[in-house]
Amino acid sequence: MTRSQLFAAPRVIEDNDDVAVVERCRKGDRAAFGELVVRYQRPVYNAALWIVRKPEDAGDVAQTVFLKAVEQIDDYDPRYRFFSWIYRIAVNESLNLLRRNGHEEALDEDVEIPDDAVADPERQLDAKERAEQVRRALQQVSTTDRTVLMLRHFGELSYDEIGHVLDIDAKTVKSRLFDARHRLRERLRPLQGI
């Protein structure tokens, strides 16, 4: 499974279906909240893991996210995707954990190889080397840069959705993404021998 598949919102679920399930939650239907947990536990866990970079911390964050979501379900605004709302909670909780811990850990060493590269060993090696270069560069950028890059490229959220998650306007999202991509490119330049 690729990173974009891990972070992508469940596409088979319609936004209207989420709104209906949230309405059931608001009326006290516990099974409805269980449906939301099943739908979003993987993307929430993976979003947290991308930021906190430790599986046990990501699991703790995911639990906290769902506890907060059930406590704050009445605050959800159906004008926005539920996925964006819960991602916002996940990002905030992840960043809070990093602040509480006062440090950041290194990214794990797993390297994703594109499915189409498996048949060609040379392409497989190139893909692995590129992934490793990106991983090293991402280790060197700030958590803010890594978060906005993760939401856009791995979470595949729109500028408006990222703005909602980070509580900033879409213009600021575009600016932060531009700056984050520039800093990432600068980090990649020496790793690629450019």
Helices and strands as residue ranges (DSSP letters): H 3-7, H 15-26, H 30-52, H 55-71, G 73-75, H 82-101, G 115-117, H 121-140, H 143-149, I 150-154, H 159-166, H 170-191
